[in-house]
Structures are given as structure tokens and as C-alpha cells.
Amino acid sequence: MTSLIINAFLLAGYYAVLATGLAFMYSVMNIINLAHGALIVLAGYGLYVLGNDLNLPFPVAIAIMMAAMFLLGVVLHRAVLARAYGGGELLPLLATFGISIVLDNLMFQTFGADNLSLAPLVGDLSWASFELPGSIFVGKISVYILVTAIVVIGLIELLLRRTALGHRIQATSQDRATAALLGIDTGRTAAIATGIALATGVVAAAALGLRSAWGPYGGSAILLFAFEAVVIGGTGSLWRVLAGAIVLAFAQSLGALVHPQGFLIGGHLAFLVAVFVRLRGGRISLARLFGKEARA
């Protein structure tokens, strides 16, 4: 049981990394980015090219890809999301779904169907482990991913609460019209926020590539886990996303104890319970589904 608890917390760190960008983008722009998983996979391929083909150190590859994905986020916002934002809740969903389809097929055409891994880029770290009391071994990469998730969430929360940019992002997310009247360039602020969301996806791509292999169509599974973690936890704070990831990971781990195929079923049940609780009043909306609350 101790091993199960430890592994569930480590798995939660991975889910939190996957979900952070999705939650941040929704909390700022009220857009569910259905291309979130495909963009993470794209970042994974970028890390693979930089690390494997160009032989750049892994930390350098991550830094370069974060800058590249930030710029892609700014361009994506100005070219697509800003235009779709005023069309209601459905149009941004259709736009990001279309982006995901295009990216999936472009990555398939470019990189083929073979699964790739980033583990060779970190050498012995890919299989190294810590030994805990009771002869329990946990992978170092899983521990580092959990720590990274906490650090990333803490930095974004610090940005939102302690910086001028963070205050502009919060004002834009709560009421764009009022923020514009106060002199905030809401379009520029939303573009920067989109860039930050995509930059965090590089961290998720690194976690994905170090934990397992992935292919060009792996984005749908990533989106599913991220979506479930966000709905379970809510978007009032990114710490709630971490809490949702913990609930999801524990539900999956307990499900696996009941039945070998219960891993995914346990997580889906936790997700359905969260949906039922949020929509129990009968009024369906994205804000209600995602538990969005105004920041203090």
C-alpha cells in the first residue's frame, strides 16, 4: 500500500505537468484548447530533433523549445484564437480541434509512425532510482517530474499574483472590456498568456518523452488525462489542478487494484463524479464544468 501511495503521487506530478497549460489557457481566455495534446507532442518532436539530431544538451534543448513554443503561442493567438474568441464557446473548440487534426497529420508525414523516446538523451538517469525505507524503489525521473510540476505551478502562481503582467492577465481573464477601459492591451496580454501556456507544454513534452515513447497521434491521450485532471480539480487556482491530478492518479491506482483493466476505468469514474457534482444544478456551461472562480 505504501508503494501504491508513493507511485500515485508521482503519477499525479506527471498529470499535473500535462494539465497546467490547458488549465492556464482556459482560466485566462475561456478557451478549451483541444490542440493541447498535439502541441505537447509537437514540442516533444522538437526536443528530439534538438537533442538527438543536433546533439544539444537536454537543458539547452528545453530552453530553446520553450522560446519557440512561446512564439508559436503568440502567433497562434493572433492568427486563430483572437478571431475565434468572439464567436462563442463552440468556435474556439472547432478551431483548436482543426489545429490538432492538422498537427497530427503533419507530424505523421514528417516523422512517420514510429514511436520515439527522449530517455537516451539523459543517459543513466532514464533508469536510475532512489531507494526508500522498506526497500521501495522509485524512479528518479518520476520524482523530478513531481518536483518540476510543483515548481512550475508555483512560478506561474507567483507570476499571476506578484507581477504587473500577472495582474494584467487576471484583469483580462475576468473582464476584457473593463480591462481595456483601464488601458490594458488585452490582445497583447492574451497573446502572451497563450505563449506561456504553450511554453509550459515543453515541460510536459519532456516529461512525456522521458517516461515513455510517443507517436504522432499521441496527443489525444494526453488531452484526455489533462482534461480529466482539470475538471476534477477546477481552474480557480493551478494548485487545484495539482489536487485534481492527485485524485485522478489515486483513482486509477485503486482501479488497477480491483482489476487489471481498472486503471483507466477508475480515472474515468472519478472524472464522471466530478462532472456530476459540477453540473448537478442542471445548468451546463464551461465555467461550471471547469469550476472556474475569480482569483482573489
Beta strands, then each sheet from edge to edge (+ up, - down):
strand 1: 129-132
strand 2: 136-139
sheet 1: 1+ 2-
end
